[in-house]
Each structure stands twice: as C-alpha cells, then as structure tokens.
Amino acid sequence: MRFLLIDRITSLTPGEAATAIKRVALSEDFFDDHFPLKPIVPGVLVVEGLAQLSGALLRETVNREGATGVKALLDSVAVHRFGKAADVANAVSFLASESSGFITGQVLRVDGGMLL
C-alpha cells in the first residue's frame, strides 16, 4: 500500500522550488489516535509529504537537466553522494550506544555537510 501525502503540485520550477497542497478531512485515520478531538496532522506525515514533493522536484530537475542537474546537486554536499537511511541509522546507533555516554545536549547533523 502506498500513501500519497500530497494531493496536487501547485507549482514546480526544476532545480529551484516546488509547492503542493494536501486536502485533509476530519475523517482521516491518523486523527483517531493523534491528539483525540484536536485535528493536528502528525509531524512525521508532514515530513513524508515534504519528502514526496522533494522527490517530484528532483525527478523533474533530472529530467530537464540530466546528469548535470544531479552533479550540481551533489556538488552542494561535501561527501558528494545522496544520503542513505543507513547514515541516519548509524548516527542513532552511536547515540544509543555506550560510546556516547559522555555526550549530552548536542545536535548531531546528518546532512553530509550540505552547503545551503
């Protein structure tokens, strides 16, 4: 089963930006357990919607600019590759291990050194 968390892309400029909308009804399943009687969309679903829109933007950028568009995107990341789920999992594993026992109150950025 696939969940689409965007209903319509309202604007998309390859290589630059995209906007989309999600129509939400009070009958959505996620409202049943998430803050009952208070219709707040769970943050993880908002992030998933952003990821879906980002994927559409990347796809259109690659379709328009080909390999040069991907190269330009990867040039903005210090490690020159796309991140993987394992990159985040390794950071979480480290923070949950005894090796991080002396680390407190820090933000660990897992972004490959992306330059914005």
C-alpha positions as CSV (number, residue, x, y, z in Angstrom):
1,M,0.0,0.0,0.0
2,R,1.3,3.4,-0.9
3,F,0.3,6.6,0.9
4,L,0.3,9.8,-1.1
5,L,0.5,12.8,1.2
6,I,0.3,15.5,-1.4
7,D,-2.9,15.9,-3.5
8,R,-1.7,18.4,-6.1
9,I,1.5,20.1,-7.0
10,T,0.7,23.8,-7.4
11,S,4.0,25.0,-8.8
12,L,7.3,23.4,-9.7
13,T,10.4,25.0,-11.1
14,P,13.0,22.3,-11.8
15,G,16.2,22.9,-9.9
16,E,14.7,25.6,-7.7
17,A,11.4,25.1,-5.7
18,A,8.0,23.3,-5.6
19,T,4.8,23.8,-3.7
20,A,1.9,21.4,-3.2
21,I,-1.3,21.0,-1.2
22,K,-2.8,18.2,0.8
23,R,-6.5,18.3,1.4
24,V,-7.2,17.0,4.9
25,A,-10.6,15.7,6.1
26,L,-11.5,15.2,9.7
27,S,-12.3,11.6,8.8
28,E,-8.6,10.9,8.1
29,D,-7.4,7.7,10.0
30,F,-4.5,9.5,11.7
31,F,-6.8,11.9,13.6
32,D,-8.3,9.0,15.6
33,D,-5.3,8.4,17.8
34,H,-3.2,11.6,17.4
35,F,-4.4,14.2,19.9
36,P,-8.1,13.0,20.1
37,L,-10.6,15.8,19.4
38,K,-7.8,18.1,18.2
39,P,-7.1,17.7,14.4
40,I,-3.4,18.1,14.2
41,V,-1.6,16.3,11.4
42,P,1.3,14.2,12.9
43,G,4.7,15.8,12.1
44,V,6.0,12.6,10.6
45,L,3.3,12.7,7.9
46,V,4.1,16.3,7.1
47,V,7.8,15.3,6.7
48,E,6.7,12.4,4.5
49,G,4.7,14.8,2.3
50,L,7.7,17.1,2.0
51,A,9.9,14.1,1.0
52,Q,7.3,13.1,-1.7
53,L,7.3,16.7,-3.0
54,S,11.1,16.8,-2.9
55,G,11.2,13.5,-4.9
56,A,9.0,15.1,-7.6
57,L,11.2,18.2,-7.7
58,L,14.3,16.0,-8.0
59,R,12.8,13.9,-10.8
60,E,11.7,16.9,-12.8
61,T,15.2,18.5,-12.3
62,V,16.9,15.4,-13.5
63,N,14.5,15.0,-16.5
64,R,15.2,18.6,-17.5
65,E,18.9,18.9,-16.7
66,G,20.0,15.3,-17.0
67,A,23.3,14.3,-15.3
68,T,24.4,17.9,-15.0
69,G,21.5,18.6,-12.6
70,V,22.4,15.7,-10.4
71,K,26.1,16.7,-10.4
72,A,25.2,20.3,-9.4
73,L,23.0,19.0,-6.6
74,L,25.7,16.6,-5.3
75,D,28.3,19.4,-5.6
76,S,26.4,21.2,-2.8
77,V,27.0,18.2,-0.5
78,A,30.5,17.8,0.9
79,V,30.6,14.0,0.6
80,H,29.3,14.2,-3.0
81,R,26.6,11.5,-2.7
82,F,23.0,11.1,-1.7
83,G,22.3,10.2,1.9
84,K,21.0,6.7,2.8
85,A,18.8,5.5,5.6
86,A,21.8,3.7,7.0
87,D,23.6,7.1,7.5
88,V,20.9,8.2,10.0
89,A,20.6,4.7,11.5
90,N,24.4,4.6,12.2
91,A,24.2,8.0,13.9
92,V,21.2,6.8,16.0
93,S,23.0,3.6,16.8
94,F,26.0,5.6,18.0
95,L,23.9,7.8,20.2
96,A,22.2,4.8,21.8
97,S,25.5,3.0,22.5
98,E,27.8,3.2,25.5
99,S,30.3,5.1,23.3
100,S,28.2,8.2,23.5
101,G,27.7,8.1,27.3
102,F,29.5,11.4,27.8
103,I,27.6,13.3,25.1
104,T,24.7,15.3,26.3
105,G,22.6,18.1,24.8
106,Q,24.1,18.1,21.4
107,V,22.6,18.2,17.9
108,L,24.1,15.7,15.6
109,R,23.7,16.9,12.0
110,V,23.4,14.0,9.5
111,D,23.4,16.0,6.2
112,G,26.7,15.1,4.5
113,G,28.0,18.6,5.0
114,M,25.4,20.1,2.7
115,L,26.0,23.7,2.0
116,L,22.9,25.9,1.8
